[in-house]
């Protein structure tokens, strides 16, 4: 089936960057570490904007989680843009 689709006139296979652009540039993942009385949990979430904008979005997520979740005392984020573990 894929072969037949690719043979159609005007069909182009997109590379990874082109696929990200189709999704609106929301291609960065960020890891969140949540710390509270019950312990520490880590979550990786996709769908953040590329570059520094995604890091700003992740910071807002952390602030929001602390504001609405009484079981979270601290929140740290680490996004692909910054380089995981940097």
Protein Blocks (a to p, Z undefined) as FASTA:
>chain_A
ZZmmmmpghiacddfklmmmmnoopabccddddddfkbccddddehiaehjllmmmmmmm
mmmmmmmmmkbmbdcdddfkloghZZ
